[in-house]
Amino acid sequence: MSHPDSEYPISIVVCFHNAGGTVEHALERLDRLGRGAELVLVDDASRDDTLQRLRTWSAGNPHATVVALDENHGPALARNVALRHVRRDYVWFVDDDDEPAADALEIFDRLIRASRPHLVFARARFRSADGAERWVDGVDESGVIDREQALLRVLGGDVQGFLWSKLFHRSVLADAPFGTEYPQEDFVGVIGAVERSERVVLSPNSVYTYVERPGSLSRGRRPDFGRYAVARDVAVAAAARAGVDPRAVAYFRLWFYAIAVAFVPIRRRAPRPDVREGLRLARTELRTLNLGDCAAIDRRAALHGRIIAASGRLYPLLLTPALWLHDRLRRFRS
């Protein structure tokens, strides 16, 4: 069902950098979602003809605004700048090379009309380079929850820090919600938005498919351990302000930080010094956690933590063949 332009109180923010010939394809895909939303298109100082392509296409769309940055700063700052040009009540951040669901705007519009939420947690899928798909964010249920319940969803890992599966009321986004450093700036922005929200809506509908591509920033070989620590500390501080059960916080520190800093370098085949540093950080974190409390929430995660703590430098030798078998089975199934 199509809607008049005035019916979507939503601004879609998309950032581009050296997108070249894919610009029109991305914009046409957004245009097919419906012309009832505002488009804020940011060129992050591309060196090719991306900016000209954006301006040419936008000339025929009165609801499109093109913002040109003089220097390349990355997606975090580009999104912060885009927010200065948003004129609608709600904001949806999407990437230029993924696949928004064809009915995403209609899904969001229904939720807005029904609940006037400050924040929407919808669902999203992940398509890996080998074509396999899986759920990557959100829960298979609907309802309205409060700030503390929303924070618990994030701490428990049910809701991830991805932007594209969420709809934000402009009032819960600060002037610069995403910081200036990569990675984990999205997660930090989501935590801040949760803290400013009173009504958070859960939707079981998928609004987005993230498509893994070679050279993706989030899949780079060298993990930034410092940014993991920053994101962990932001969430832990928010949990303390909300009076969240310490056991839920401990579980978050286990899966988000301790397991991640040990696991991710091995999964990405990072240099050996990074693998060793990740293990050191993980074991340091694990010494401050009660894994018994974590096991009451997730036994597998607690067992994973115990293996990291007990195996030490043998952990990569144990994990590598397990990952190889996992990947082979996934390719076979797909």
C-alpha positions as CSV (number, residue, x, y, z in Angstrom):
1,M,0.0,0.0,0.0
2,S,1.5,3.4,-1.0
3,H,1.3,6.4,1.3
4,P,1.1,10.1,0.7
5,D,4.4,12.0,1.3
6,S,3.1,13.4,4.6
7,E,2.4,10.1,6.2
8,Y,5.9,9.0,7.1
9,P,7.4,11.1,9.9
10,I,10.7,9.3,9.2
11,S,14.1,10.6,8.0
12,I,16.3,7.9,6.4
13,V,20.0,8.7,6.9
14,V,22.5,7.1,4.4
15,C,26.3,7.8,4.3
16,F,28.3,7.2,1.1
17,H,32.0,7.1,0.5
18,N,33.4,6.3,-2.9
19,A,30.2,4.4,-3.9
20,G,30.5,5.4,-7.6
21,G,28.3,3.4,-9.9
22,T,26.4,1.8,-7.0
23,V,24.8,5.1,-5.9
24,E,21.8,5.0,-8.2
25,H,21.1,1.4,-7.3
26,A,21.1,2.2,-3.6
27,L,18.9,5.2,-4.0
28,E,16.4,3.5,-6.3
29,R,16.1,0.7,-3.6
30,L,15.3,3.3,-1.0
31,D,12.9,5.1,-3.4
32,R,11.0,1.9,-3.8
33,L,10.4,1.8,0.0
34,G,8.1,4.8,-0.5
35,R,8.4,8.5,-1.2
36,G,6.8,9.3,2.2
37,A,10.1,9.6,4.0
38,E,12.8,12.2,4.0
39,L,16.3,11.2,2.7
40,V,19.4,12.7,4.2
41,L,22.3,11.6,2.0
42,V,25.8,12.3,3.2
43,D,28.9,12.1,1.0
44,D,31.9,11.5,3.3
45,A,34.4,13.3,1.1
46,S,34.4,10.7,-1.7
47,R,37.3,10.9,-4.2
48,D,35.2,9.7,-7.1
49,D,31.9,11.0,-8.6
50,T,29.7,9.9,-5.7
51,L,28.8,13.4,-4.7
52,Q,27.8,14.4,-8.3
53,R,25.7,11.3,-8.6
54,L,23.9,12.0,-5.3
55,R,23.1,15.6,-6.4
56,T,21.9,14.6,-9.8
57,W,19.6,11.9,-8.5
58,S,18.3,14.1,-5.6
59,A,17.4,17.0,-8.0
60,G,14.2,15.1,-8.8
61,N,13.3,14.3,-5.2
62,P,12.1,17.2,-3.1
63,H,12.4,15.2,0.1
64,A,16.1,14.4,-0.4
65,T,18.9,16.5,1.1
66,V,22.6,16.0,0.1
67,V,25.3,16.9,2.7
68,A,28.9,17.1,1.5
69,L,31.8,16.7,3.9
70,D,35.1,18.3,3.1
71,E,37.2,15.6,4.8
72,N,36.7,11.9,5.3
73,H,35.8,11.2,8.9
74,G,34.1,7.8,8.8
75,P,30.5,6.8,9.3
76,A,30.2,7.9,13.0
77,L,30.9,11.6,12.3
78,A,29.0,11.5,9.0
79,R,25.9,10.4,10.9
80,N,26.3,13.0,13.5
81,V,26.5,15.7,10.8
82,A,23.4,14.2,9.1
83,L,21.3,14.7,12.3
84,R,21.7,18.4,11.9
85,H,19.7,18.2,8.7
86,V,17.0,15.8,9.9
87,R,13.5,17.5,9.8
88,R,11.3,14.5,10.7
89,D,10.5,13.1,14.2
90,Y,12.0,9.7,13.6
91,V,15.4,8.6,12.2
92,W,16.4,5.4,10.5
93,F,20.1,4.8,9.7
94,V,20.8,2.5,6.8
95,D,24.0,1.6,4.8
96,D,24.2,2.1,1.1
97,D,25.1,-1.4,0.2
98,D,22.7,-3.5,2.2
99,E,19.0,-4.5,1.7
100,P,16.3,-2.7,3.6
101,A,13.1,-4.7,3.7
102,A,10.5,-3.5,1.1
103,D,7.9,-3.0,3.8
104,A,10.2,-1.5,6.4
105,L,8.6,2.0,6.4
106,E,5.1,0.6,6.6
107,I,6.2,-1.5,9.6
108,F,7.7,1.5,11.3
109,D,4.7,3.7,10.5
110,R,2.2,1.2,12.1
111,L,4.3,1.1,15.2
112,I,4.5,4.9,15.4
113,R,0.8,5.3,15.0
114,A,0.1,2.6,17.6
115,S,2.6,3.5,20.3
116,R,4.5,6.7,19.7
117,P,7.7,5.0,20.8
118,H,10.9,6.7,21.6
119,L,12.8,3.7,20.2
120,V,11.9,0.7,18.1
121,F,13.8,-2.6,18.3
122,A,13.0,-4.5,15.1
123,R,14.7,-7.6,13.7
124,A,17.4,-7.9,11.0
125,R,19.2,-10.7,9.2
126,F,22.8,-11.3,8.3
127,R,23.9,-12.7,4.9
128,S,27.4,-14.0,4.9
129,A,29.8,-14.0,1.9
130,D,29.0,-17.6,1.3
131,G,25.2,-16.8,1.0
132,A,24.2,-18.3,4.3
133,E,21.6,-16.2,6.3
134,R,20.8,-16.0,10.0
135,W,19.0,-13.7,12.4
136,V,21.5,-11.1,13.7
137,D,19.4,-8.8,15.8
138,G,16.1,-8.5,17.6
139,V,13.5,-10.8,19.2
140,D,10.6,-12.8,17.9
141,E,8.0,-10.9,20.0
142,S,6.1,-7.7,20.1
143,G,5.3,-5.3,22.9
144,V,6.2,-2.1,24.7
145,I,8.9,-2.2,27.3
146,D,10.5,0.5,29.5
147,R,14.1,1.8,29.7
148,E,15.3,-0.8,32.2
149,Q,13.8,-3.7,30.3
150,A,15.3,-2.4,27.0
151,L,18.7,-2.1,28.7
152,L,18.4,-5.7,29.9
153,R,17.7,-6.8,26.3
154,V,20.9,-5.2,25.2
155,L,23.0,-6.6,28.1
156,G,21.6,-10.0,27.4
157,G,22.6,-9.9,23.8
158,D,19.0,-10.3,22.5
159,V,19.4,-6.8,21.0
160,Q,22.7,-5.8,19.4
161,G,24.2,-2.4,18.8
162,F,23.3,-2.3,15.1
163,L,21.6,0.9,13.9
164,W,19.7,-0.4,10.9
165,S,17.3,-2.6,12.9
166,K,16.2,0.3,15.0
167,L,14.1,3.5,14.7
168,F,15.0,6.4,16.9
169,H,12.9,9.3,17.9
170,R,15.0,12.4,17.3
171,S,14.6,13.4,21.0
172,V,16.6,10.4,22.2
173,L,19.6,11.1,20.0
174,A,22.1,13.6,21.4
175,D,23.9,16.1,19.2
176,A,26.7,13.7,18.6
177,P,25.4,10.3,19.7
178,F,28.0,8.2,17.9
179,G,31.2,9.7,19.0
180,T,34.1,9.9,16.5
181,E,35.9,6.6,16.8
182,Y,35.4,3.3,15.1
183,P,34.3,0.5,15.9
184,Q,31.6,0.2,18.5
185,E,30.4,3.8,18.1
186,D,27.0,2.4,17.0
187,F,26.7,0.4,20.2
188,V,27.6,3.5,22.3
189,G,24.9,5.5,20.5
190,V,22.3,2.8,21.1
191,I,23.0,2.7,24.8
192,G,22.6,6.5,25.0
193,A,19.3,6.3,23.2
194,V,18.0,3.6,25.5
195,E,18.8,5.7,28.5
196,R,16.8,8.6,27.1
197,S,13.8,6.4,26.2
198,E,10.7,5.7,28.2
199,R,8.7,3.7,25.6
200,V,10.6,1.1,23.6
201,V,8.7,-1.1,21.1
202,L,9.7,-4.6,20.2
203,S,8.8,-5.8,16.7
204,P,9.2,-9.3,15.4
205,N,9.4,-8.1,11.8
206,S,12.6,-8.0,9.9
207,V,13.4,-4.6,8.4
208,Y,16.9,-5.1,7.1
209,T,19.4,-7.6,5.7
210,Y,23.1,-6.8,6.3
211,V,25.2,-8.2,3.5
212,E,28.8,-9.2,4.3
213,R,31.3,-8.0,1.7
214,P,35.0,-8.3,1.3
215,G,36.8,-5.4,3.0
216,S,34.0,-4.6,5.4
217,L,35.2,-2.3,8.2
218,S,33.6,-4.5,10.9
219,R,35.3,-7.6,9.5
220,G,38.9,-6.2,9.4
221,R,41.7,-8.5,10.7
222,R,42.9,-6.4,13.6
223,P,40.4,-5.8,16.4
224,D,40.5,-2.6,18.4
225,F,40.5,-3.8,22.0
226,G,40.3,-0.3,23.4
227,R,37.0,0.4,21.7
228,Y,35.5,-2.9,23.1
229,A,36.5,-1.7,26.5
230,V,34.9,1.8,26.0
231,A,31.7,0.2,24.8
232,R,31.7,-2.2,27.8
233,D,32.2,0.6,30.3
234,V,29.4,2.7,28.7
235,A,27.0,-0.1,29.1
236,V,28.1,-1.0,32.6
237,A,27.7,2.6,33.7
238,A,24.2,2.8,32.2
239,A,23.3,-0.5,34.0
240,A,24.5,1.0,37.3
241,R,22.4,4.1,36.8
242,A,19.4,1.9,36.1
243,G,20.0,-0.4,39.1
244,V,20.2,-3.5,36.9
245,D,20.9,-6.8,38.6
246,P,24.7,-7.3,38.9
247,R,24.4,-10.8,37.6
248,A,23.0,-9.5,34.3
249,V,26.0,-7.0,34.1
250,A,28.5,-9.8,34.8
251,Y,27.0,-11.9,32.0
252,F,27.2,-8.9,29.6
253,R,30.9,-8.5,30.5
254,L,31.4,-12.2,29.8
255,W,29.9,-12.4,26.3
256,F,30.5,-8.9,25.1
257,Y,34.1,-8.4,26.3
258,A,35.8,-11.4,27.8
259,I,34.8,-13.9,25.1
260,A,34.9,-11.4,22.3
261,V,38.5,-10.2,22.8
262,A,39.7,-13.8,23.0
263,F,37.5,-15.2,20.2
264,V,37.5,-12.4,17.6
265,P,41.2,-12.2,16.8
266,I,41.3,-15.9,16.2
267,R,38.2,-15.8,14.0
268,R,39.6,-13.0,12.0
269,R,43.1,-14.6,11.7
270,A,44.7,-11.6,13.3
271,P,48.4,-11.4,13.9
272,R,49.7,-13.5,16.8
273,P,50.5,-10.5,19.0
274,D,46.8,-9.5,18.8
275,V,45.7,-13.1,19.6
276,R,48.0,-13.1,22.7
277,E,46.8,-9.7,23.8
278,G,43.2,-10.7,23.4
279,L,43.7,-13.7,25.6
280,R,45.5,-11.7,28.2
281,L,42.7,-9.2,28.4
282,A,40.1,-11.9,28.5
283,R,41.7,-13.8,31.3
284,T,42.1,-10.5,33.3
285,E,38.4,-9.8,32.9
286,L,37.4,-13.4,33.7
287,R,39.2,-13.2,37.1
288,T,36.7,-10.5,38.2
289,L,33.6,-12.4,37.1
290,N,31.5,-15.0,38.9
291,L,31.0,-17.6,36.2
292,G,28.5,-19.4,38.4
293,D,26.2,-16.4,38.2
294,C,26.7,-16.3,34.5
295,A,25.9,-20.0,34.1
296,A,22.5,-19.3,35.6
297,I,21.8,-17.1,32.6
298,D,23.8,-19.0,29.8
299,R,25.6,-22.2,30.6
300,R,27.4,-22.4,27.2
301,A,28.8,-18.9,27.6
302,A,30.0,-19.6,31.1
303,L,31.6,-22.9,29.9
304,H,33.3,-20.9,27.1
305,G,34.7,-18.5,29.7
306,R,36.0,-21.4,31.8
307,I,37.8,-22.9,28.8
308,I,39.5,-19.5,28.0
309,A,40.6,-19.2,31.6
310,A,41.8,-22.7,31.9
311,S,43.4,-23.3,28.5
312,G,45.4,-20.1,28.2
313,R,47.6,-20.1,25.1
314,L,46.2,-23.5,24.2
315,Y,42.8,-21.8,23.4
316,P,43.7,-20.9,19.8
317,L,44.7,-24.6,19.2
318,L,41.3,-25.7,20.5
319,L,39.3,-23.1,18.7
320,T,40.8,-23.2,15.3
321,P,39.7,-26.7,14.3
322,A,36.3,-26.1,15.8
323,L,35.9,-23.0,13.6
324,W,37.0,-25.0,10.6
325,L,34.4,-27.7,11.2
326,H,31.7,-25.1,11.9
327,D,32.4,-23.3,8.6
328,R,32.5,-26.5,6.6
329,L,29.1,-27.5,8.0
330,R,27.7,-24.1,7.3
331,R,28.8,-24.2,3.6
332,F,27.4,-27.7,3.3
333,R,24.0,-26.6,4.6
334,S,23.9,-23.5,2.5
